[in-house]
């Protein structure tokens, strides 16, 4: 059974940093792109960042320069380093892997206080 488990969320002051992890189990995703999304209060889920199997990355404009996505294929894990956090970054953060399938984690809450 495939599972994606996010961790690393929490409460942080504006300007602070957090590093989210998403550990996959049940199959290997080294050949697939992995991505992070988030859903803020009263908002739709939005794409944040993606990393391909080759390491190419793409970001939502509003997080470019502040967030960095990376992956460790040996650990079947994708990370999201978040710096210079703002209150508007408050959301539940999800990791996602798609192919002929579409897997999501359960999400991890990030709350940024002003």
C-alpha positions in Angstrom: 0.0 0.0 0.0 1.4 3.4 -1.0 1.7 6.0 1.7 2.9 9.6 1.6 3.6 11.0 5.1 4.3 14.7 5.6 6.0 16.0 8.7 7.8 19.1 9.9 4.9 21.5 10.1 4.2 23.7 13.1 3.9 27.2 14.5 6.6 29.7 13.5 6.9 33.5 13.7 6.9 35.6 10.6 10.4 35.6 9.1 11.2 32.1 10.4 11.9 28.9 8.6 10.5 25.3 8.5 11.6 22.2 6.6 8.8 19.9 5.5 9.5 16.3 4.7 7.3 13.8 2.7 8.3 10.2 3.1 6.9 7.7 0.6 6.5 4.0 1.2 5.0 1.2 -0.7 6.7 1.9 -4.0 9.7 3.8 -5.4 9.1 7.2 -7.0 12.5 8.1 -8.2 11.3 8.1 -11.8 8.5 10.5 -11.2 8.1 14.2 -10.5 7.1 15.0 -6.9 5.3 18.1 -5.8 4.1 20.2 -2.9 0.7 21.9 -2.7 -1.0 23.9 0.1 -4.5 24.8 1.1 -5.0 27.9 3.2 -8.1 28.7 5.2 -11.1 29.2 2.9 -8.9 28.8 -0.2 -8.5 26.2 -2.9 -5.5 23.9 -2.9 -2.7 25.5 -4.9 0.5 24.2 -6.5 3.7 25.3 -4.8 6.7 23.5 -6.2 7.7 20.5 -8.3 10.9 18.5 -8.8 11.4 16.2 -11.7 13.2 12.8 -11.5 16.2 14.7 -13.0 16.1 17.4 -10.4 14.6 20.2 -12.4 12.3 22.5 -10.3 9.4 24.8 -10.8 7.8 27.1 -8.3 4.7 29.2 -7.7 5.8 32.8 -8.3 5.0 34.0 -4.8 7.3 31.5 -3.2 10.3 31.7 -5.6 13.4 32.7 -3.7 11.9 31.7 -0.3 11.0 28.0 -0.8 13.3 25.2 -2.1 12.2 21.8 -3.1 14.6 18.9 -3.1 14.5 15.1 -3.0 16.5 12.2 -1.7 15.7 9.2 -3.9 17.6 6.8 -1.7 15.2 7.7 1.1 12.2 8.1 -1.2 11.6 11.5 0.3 10.9 15.0 -0.9 11.6 18.1 1.1 10.4 21.7 1.1 12.7 24.2 2.8 10.6 27.3 3.6 12.4 30.5 4.6 11.2 34.1 5.3 7.8 32.7 6.1 4.8 35.1 6.0 1.4 34.9 7.7 -0.1 34.3 4.3 1.9 31.1 4.1 -0.4 29.6 6.8 -2.0 26.5 5.3 -2.1 22.7 5.3 0.8 21.5 3.1 0.5 18.4 1.0 2.9 16.3 -1.1 1.8 14.7 -4.3 3.1 12.2 -6.8 1.3 11.5 -10.1 1.8 9.1 -12.9 -1.0 6.8 -14.0 -1.8 7.2 -10.3 -2.4 10.2 -8.1 -1.1 9.9 -4.5 -1.5 12.5 -1.8 -0.3 12.7 1.8 -2.5 13.6 4.7 -1.1 17.1 5.0 0.9 18.9 7.7 -0.3 22.2 9.2 2.0 25.3 9.0 0.9 28.3 10.9 2.9 31.6 10.6 2.2 34.2 13.3 2.7 37.9 12.7 
